[in-house]
Amino acid sequence: MARKGGFDAVAPLYDTLSYVVFGNALKRAQLAFLEHLPTTGRALVIGGGTGWILKEVVKRRPGLQVDYVEASEKMLALSRRKVASDNHQVNFIHGTEKSVPSSDYDCIITNFFLDVFSENSLKRVMSLLREKLGSGGMWICTDFRSAGKRNHQFLIWLMHRFFGLFASLEANRLLDFRPFFDKEGMILKEESEFRNGLIFSALYRPNE
Ligand SMILES: C[S@@+](CC[C@H](N)C(=O)[O-])C[C@H]1O[C@@H](n2cnc3c(N)ncnc32)[C@H](O)[C@@H]1O
């Protein structure tokens, strides 16, 4: 796992850096399935970064109760600023997957979060999150995928080196998340690709 607070150092520059390297692609991908979110119930956003996605969720779904779990204090502070102080829809939690407060979520959002883990940690984290998802819930996952293209592989390599250095990233290679979702009994319902397949967004539901 990324060390608790590991992303503190890059937090102030994170969104700018993402935009410089990927333009709007990371945002477009993360917005792709937000219209599928339930209008009421409980959502978990984990590893949400600076919180711009939180603002989008709250804007689209004022009836949804959101637990927002972030390991970096700096990221969490930036996220708090994205939501009005009198908005009681969001429960901000400084912590990790171990700090997720509830179960039976109607929706879990992991965007560029699963890619911070090594294989063993990923198994553990995904299984823990799967237990927190209610039957009939959805899991929206947006992340990178290595389609074998050389320029993609180089970019992924560069990101691992950069975040390894500045955010103590645990992962040193990009995993294919599909078998991990399969193992958790999750069925892919919809998927979109961005930047020639380097980025995907997927909507999964439990096989129940
Ligand atoms: C690669 S960044 C992605 C941020 C955001 N989702 C985005 O796409 O802009 C990963 C985020 O996950 C957070 N993080 C890393 N390990 C975590 C953990 N075990 N639990 C919760 N958050 C974690 C980091 O602090 C960071 O904000």
The ligand as an SDF file (V2000), in Angstrom:
LIG
                    3D

 27 29  0  0  0  0  0  0  0  0999 V2000
   -2.9680    7.9620   -7.7940 C   0  0  0  0  0  0  0  0  0  0  0  0
   -3.8270    8.9230   -6.6410 S   0  0  0  0  0  0  0  0  0  0  0  0
   -5.4150    9.1050   -7.4050 C   0  0  0  0  0  0  0  0  0  0  0  0
   -6.2030   10.2680   -6.8720 C   0  0  0  0  0  0  0  0  0  0  0  0
   -7.5890   10.4680   -7.5330 C   0  0  0  0  0  0  0  0  0  0  0  0
   -8.4140    9.3030   -7.4540 N   0  0  0  0  0  0  0  0  0  0  0  0
   -7.4340   10.9120   -8.9560 C   0  0  0  0  0  0  0  0  0  0  0  0
   -7.6540   10.1260   -9.8660 O   0  0  0  0  0  0  0  0  0  0  0  0
   -7.0960   12.0660   -9.1580 O   0  0  0  0  0  0  0  0  0  0  0  0
   -4.1400    7.7510   -5.3790 C   0  0  0  0  0  0  0  0  0  0  0  0
   -4.8230    8.3290   -4.1600 C   0  0  0  0  0  0  0  0  0  0  0  0
   -5.1120    7.2690   -3.2600 O   0  0  0  0  0  0  0  0  0  0  0  0
   -4.7200    7.6560   -1.9440 C   0  0  0  0  0  0  0  0  0  0  0  0
   -4.3730    6.4200   -1.2340 N   0  0  0  0  0  0  0  0  0  0  0  0
   -3.2720    5.6460   -1.3860 C   0  0  0  0  0  0  0  0  0  0  0  0
   -3.3320    4.5460   -0.6110 N   0  0  0  0  0  0  0  0  0  0  0  0
   -4.5120    4.6380    0.0470 C   0  0  0  0  0  0  0  0  0  0  0  0
   -5.1890    3.7920    0.9780 C   0  0  0  0  0  0  0  0  0  0  0  0
   -4.6410    2.6400    1.3640 N   0  0  0  0  0  0  0  0  0  0  0  0
   -6.4020    4.1810    1.4310 N   0  0  0  0  0  0  0  0  0  0  0  0
   -6.9540    5.3540    1.0330 C   0  0  0  0  0  0  0  0  0  0  0  0
   -6.3800    6.1980    0.1460 N   0  0  0  0  0  0  0  0  0  0  0  0
   -5.1740    5.8410   -0.3370 C   0  0  0  0  0  0  0  0  0  0  0  0
   -3.5630    8.5990   -2.1390 C   0  0  0  0  0  0  0  0  0  0  0  0
   -3.3820    9.4420   -1.0350 O   0  0  0  0  0  0  0  0  0  0  0  0
   -3.9880    9.3370   -3.4010 C   0  0  0  0  0  0  0  0  0  0  0  0
   -4.7640   10.4690   -3.1080 O   0  0  0  0  0  0  0  0  0  0  0  0
  1  2  1  0
  2  3  1  0
  2 10  1  0
  3  4  1  0
  4  5  1  0
  5  6  1  0
  5  7  1  0
  7  8  2  0
  7  9  1  0
 10 11  1  0
 11 12  1  0
 11 26  1  0
 12 13  1  0
 13 14  1  0
 13 24  1  0
 14 15  1  0
 14 23  1  0
 15 16  2  0
 16 17  1  0
 17 18  1  0
 17 23  2  0
 18 19  1  0
 18 20  2  0
 20 21  1  0
 21 22  2  0
 22 23  1  0
 24 25  1  0
 24 26  1  0
 26 27  1  0
M  CHG  2   2   1   9  -1
M  END
$$$$
